[in-house]
Amino acid sequence: MIKLINEFNKLSISRKIQLAAAFLVTISLLIAVPTVAWLNYQREIVKLQKIKSPNVLYLSAAHREDSVNFEVKGIDADEVLKDGYGNSIHGSDDKEQKITHKDYVFCVTGDAVDKFTIQLAYTTNNPFEYEVYAAKEVTASEVVKKSGEEFGYVEYTLTGNGVTGMPAVSGDEYHTGATSGTKLYYQIDTTITDHGVAVDGKYSGYFRNLASGSSGSNQDAKNSGAYHELTYDNYTHVEKDAEPVYWQAQNVSAFPTGTNSNKDAFSRHFILRVKWDPDDFDNTSKETDILYITVKATR
């Protein structure tokens, strides 16, 4: 060791600097090699770890068909009310009655979800009210039709246009054997016992942007001024009917008969009812409204 020190002292200053620099690089390499090896080891651990799949929700048309099949077409308030057999219904004055609502079916399919939230967000150019009902899927032989009474169901013809990647489900309500061209029917489920469901199958829900002390109507919600920034940020030149109403039904159950402790896949149908007061509806104005339906897992 002494001999090495003496030899080092005999070197010129430039050689001493070069040798010191080489020594530092060697030390750095010795430190770096174990670090890189450690990082590679960590990557291998990550590859071997089981990745837990997140919860998944699909929003679709009836019978889990592509959402492009969910259409809320133009509403004609002069349409005649008919019974289950297509016959017009007359009032006490023997005049044909007009419809006061239209029903549309949508489906929520999920995996690893116990409860979820349904949200409606809509503008208010028309005097519409929106309601969400629990629904059940039945076949032609199961549907209940009554003469002289409102039809009470939504007819849907399968297109075969399904959604790729949906989890498989089973059960009496979801008719897995139905093929393209088959007619299925959707009725309000008044037997269901779920969070926020009344005896008529309707979800009570609540308005997110409801004004304090108001009665809970569309008018109260849109005039509250809340949620404006979340929708339009700092933009203030917004026509009053373009201020959207936000309504939610929370803690909707994947399986209303019990908890989904095993996080099994499920599919549930719902009826969106668009209703109006005939005295408030101007069928000649042809106004357009925007309606968004979204779903989110409840944590």
C-alpha distance (Angstrom), angle and dihedral (degrees) to the residues before:
residue distance angle dihedral
M1 . . .
I2 3.88 . .
K3 3.79 89.6 .
L4 3.83 90.7 53.7
I5 3.79 90.7 50.2
N6 3.81 92.0 50.4
E7 3.80 91.3 48.7
F8 3.81 89.9 49.4
N9 3.85 91.1 51.3
K10 3.81 90.6 53.9
L11 3.81 91.9 58.7
S12 3.78 122.6 99.1
I13 3.78 119.0 -105.2
S14 3.83 92.9 -105.6
R15 3.81 92.0 52.1
K16 3.80 90.9 48.1
I17 3.85 89.4 54.1
Q18 3.82 92.5 48.7
L19 3.79 92.2 49.0
A20 3.82 92.8 48.1
A21 3.80 91.2 49.8
A22 3.81 91.5 50.8
F23 3.80 89.8 49.6
L24 3.82 91.9 52.7
V25 3.83 92.1 49.4
T26 3.82 89.8 51.5
I27 3.81 90.7 51.3
S28 3.81 90.2 48.5
L29 3.79 91.6 51.9
L30 3.78 91.5 49.4
I31 3.80 89.1 53.7
A32 3.82 95.1 42.8
V33 3.80 97.5 50.8
P34 3.83 94.9 61.6
T35 3.85 89.7 44.3
V36 3.82 93.4 54.6
A37 3.78 90.1 45.3
W38 3.83 89.6 51.9
L39 3.81 91.6 51.0
N40 3.80 91.5 50.2
Y41 3.78 89.2 49.8
Q42 3.80 90.3 53.1
R43 3.83 90.3 51.1
E44 3.78 90.2 53.2
I45 3.81 89.7 51.7
V46 3.80 90.2 52.5
K47 3.81 90.7 51.7
L48 3.78 90.8 53.4
Q49 3.80 96.3 47.0
K50 3.82 118.1 99.3
I51 3.79 110.9 -116.4
K52 3.79 113.4 -137.1
S53 3.80 110.4 -134.1
P54 3.83 115.1 -126.7
N55 3.78 121.9 -123.7
V56 3.80 113.9 -83.9
L57 3.81 132.1 -153.1
Y58 3.79 128.6 -174.7
L59 3.80 123.6 -164.7
S60 3.79 111.6 -158.2
A61 3.77 147.0 148.4
A62 3.80 121.8 -84.4
H63 3.81 118.1 -49.0
R64 3.82 90.9 16.7
E65 3.79 92.8 -68.9
D66 3.78 122.7 151.9
S67 3.81 114.8 -69.2
V68 3.82 89.3 -120.6
N69 3.84 84.9 78.3
F70 3.80 91.4 60.0
E71 3.79 103.0 94.2
V72 3.77 128.6 171.1
K73 3.78 96.5 -166.4
G74 3.78 128.4 -168.3
I75 3.79 112.2 -58.2
D76 3.79 119.4 -133.4
A77 3.80 110.0 -159.0
D78 3.81 88.9 -166.4
E79 3.80 91.6 63.3
V80 3.79 112.3 123.9
L81 3.81 118.7 -116.5
K82 3.82 112.4 -116.5
D83 3.77 136.9 -169.0
G84 3.79 127.9 -126.3
Y85 3.79 91.5 -80.0
G86 3.80 95.8 51.4
N87 3.80 96.4 -102.6
S88 3.81 118.8 138.4
I89 3.80 116.2 -110.2
H90 3.79 119.3 -129.4
G91 3.78 127.9 -153.1
S92 3.80 129.4 -134.3
D93 3.81 88.3 -82.5
D94 3.84 88.2 55.8
K95 3.79 90.9 -115.9
E96 3.78 121.3 132.9
Q97 3.78 111.2 -97.6
K98 3.80 121.6 -129.6
I99 3.78 125.2 -132.7
T100 3.81 118.0 -101.0
H101 3.79 98.2 -171.9
K102 3.81 144.5 21.2
D103 3.80 126.3 -146.9
Y104 3.80 128.4 -145.1
V105 3.81 129.5 -176.7
F106 3.78 128.8 -133.8
C107 3.78 132.4 170.5
V108 3.81 134.4 -142.1
T109 3.80 117.4 -156.2
G110 3.78 122.5 -177.1
D111 3.76 147.1 169.8
A112 3.82 127.4 -152.9
V113 3.83 89.5 6.6
D114 3.79 127.0 123.7
K115 3.81 100.9 176.5
F116 3.81 135.7 7.8
T117 3.80 143.2 -178.5
I118 3.81 125.9 -118.1
Q119 3.80 114.8 -154.0
L120 3.79 129.7 -168.4
A121 3.81 119.0 -164.4
Y122 3.79 116.9 -178.8
T123 3.78 145.8 155.9
T124 3.81 122.0 -120.3
N125 3.81 109.6 -135.0
N126 3.80 88.9 124.5
P127 3.82 125.1 48.3
F128 3.80 92.1 -112.2
E129 3.77 128.1 146.8
Y130 3.80 119.1 -158.1
E131 3.79 126.1 -148.0
V132 3.80 133.6 178.6
Y133 3.80 122.2 -145.9
A134 3.78 133.7 -174.7
A135 3.79 108.2 -111.6
K136 3.79 139.1 -166.9
E137 3.78 128.9 -148.5
V138 3.81 116.9 -127.2
T139 3.80 136.6 171.7
A140 3.79 127.9 -120.9
S141 3.79 90.7 -93.2
E142 3.82 91.6 52.1
V143 3.78 101.2 44.5
V144 3.80 116.5 107.8
K145 3.81 113.4 -130.5
K146 3.79 122.6 -178.6
S147 3.78 127.3 -169.4
G148 3.78 114.9 -124.4
E149 3.81 93.3 11.3
E150 3.77 131.1 96.8
F151 3.82 111.0 -81.8
G152 3.82 94.2 -115.1
Y153 3.79 97.7 -161.5
V154 3.79 142.0 76.0
E155 3.78 118.0 -125.6
Y156 3.80 117.1 -145.1
T157 3.80 128.5 -177.9
L158 3.80 114.0 -149.5
T159 3.81 115.6 -121.8
G160 3.80 98.3 -172.8
N161 3.80 87.8 -124.0
G162 3.79 97.9 134.7
V163 3.80 131.2 171.6
T164 3.80 118.1 -102.3
G165 3.79 117.1 -125.2
M166 3.79 99.8 21.7
P167 3.82 114.7 145.7
A168 3.80 116.5 -107.4
V169 3.80 115.6 -103.4
S170 3.78 135.6 -174.5
G171 3.76 137.8 -171.1
D172 3.78 141.7 109.3
E173 3.79 94.8 -83.4
Y174 3.79 95.9 55.1
H175 3.81 109.3 62.3
T176 3.80 102.5 -147.1
G177 3.80 94.2 179.8
A178 3.82 95.9 59.7
T179 3.81 113.5 118.1
S180 3.80 136.1 -160.3
G181 3.81 112.0 -64.4
T182 3.81 93.4 26.9
K183 3.80 115.5 131.2
L184 3.80 114.9 -132.4
Y185 3.79 126.9 -176.4
Y186 3.78 131.7 -144.2
Q187 3.77 123.6 -154.6
I188 3.78 132.3 -179.7
D189 3.80 109.2 -96.1
T190 3.81 107.4 -132.6
T191 3.81 92.9 172.2
I192 3.79 96.2 64.5
T193 3.80 120.9 111.8
D194 3.78 107.9 -159.0
H195 3.80 134.8 141.5
G196 3.80 109.6 -71.3
V197 3.82 96.6 4.0
A198 3.78 120.1 136.3
V199 3.81 125.4 -148.8
D200 3.80 89.5 -93.5
G201 3.82 91.3 59.0
K202 3.81 94.7 -106.7
Y203 3.80 121.7 137.1
S204 3.78 109.6 -128.7
G205 3.81 96.2 -152.0
Y206 3.78 122.2 160.3
F207 3.80 141.7 -116.0
R208 3.80 113.2 -102.5
N209 3.81 93.5 -157.1
L210 3.78 98.4 40.8
A211 3.79 117.4 147.5
S212 3.78 116.7 -116.3
G213 3.80 112.8 -94.3
S214 3.81 94.2 10.4
S215 3.78 126.6 135.8
G216 3.80 97.8 -115.9
S217 3.79 102.8 -102.5
N218 3.79 131.9 134.8
Q219 3.79 89.4 -104.3
D220 3.79 92.5 55.6
A221 3.79 92.2 47.9
K222 3.77 98.7 48.8
N223 3.80 92.8 46.0
S224 3.80 95.1 51.1
G225 3.81 93.5 85.7
A226 3.81 91.0 -142.0
Y227 3.81 120.7 133.2
H228 3.79 91.6 22.1
E229 3.80 93.9 123.6
L230 3.79 91.9 47.2
T231 3.79 88.3 56.9
Y232 3.80 105.2 34.3
D233 3.81 103.1 13.3
N234 3.83 108.0 -149.6
Y235 3.80 95.6 -18.2
T236 3.80 108.5 118.7
H237 3.83 105.7 174.3
V238 3.80 94.8 91.6
E239 3.79 124.1 143.2
K240 3.82 109.3 -121.3
D241 3.81 95.6 -116.7
A242 3.80 90.6 51.3
E243 3.81 90.1 64.9
P244 3.81 99.5 101.0
V245 3.77 125.7 -130.4
Y246 3.81 115.1 -132.5
W247 3.79 117.5 -152.0
Q248 3.81 127.2 174.4
A249 3.78 139.1 -171.1
Q250 3.79 104.9 -160.6
N251 3.81 132.8 -161.2
V252 3.79 94.1 20.1
S253 3.81 106.3 176.5
A254 3.78 124.2 -120.1
F255 3.81 86.9 -148.2
P256 3.84 110.4 21.4
T257 3.82 90.7 -165.5
G258 3.81 91.3 64.4
T259 3.80 146.7 -26.9
N260 3.78 122.0 -59.3
S261 3.79 94.2 -127.7
N262 3.81 91.8 154.9
K263 3.81 90.6 50.7
D264 3.81 91.4 -127.5
A265 3.79 122.6 178.7
F266 3.81 115.5 -95.4
S267 3.79 143.5 177.3
R268 3.79 124.6 -154.4
H269 3.78 130.5 -177.3
F270 3.79 126.6 -143.2
I271 3.78 135.0 -175.3
L272 3.79 119.3 -135.0
R273 3.79 108.3 -153.2
V274 3.80 119.5 -159.2
K275 3.81 108.4 -164.2
W276 3.78 137.5 173.9
D277 3.77 144.4 177.2
P278 3.84 108.2 -107.0
D279 3.80 89.9 -142.3
D280 3.82 91.0 58.4
F281 3.78 98.7 42.5
D282 3.82 119.0 94.1
N283 3.79 103.4 -162.7
T284 3.81 92.3 -168.3
S285 3.82 98.2 57.7
K286 3.84 94.7 76.3
E287 3.79 93.6 -158.4
T288 3.82 120.4 176.2
D289 3.78 127.3 -136.0
I290 3.79 131.0 -170.4
L291 3.79 119.1 -134.1
Y292 3.81 125.4 -173.6
I293 3.80 123.0 -169.0
T294 3.80 116.1 -165.4
V295 3.79 134.7 170.0
K296 3.80 130.6 -156.9
A297 3.80 132.6 -178.2
T298 3.80 113.8 -108.5
R299 3.78 112.0 -126.5
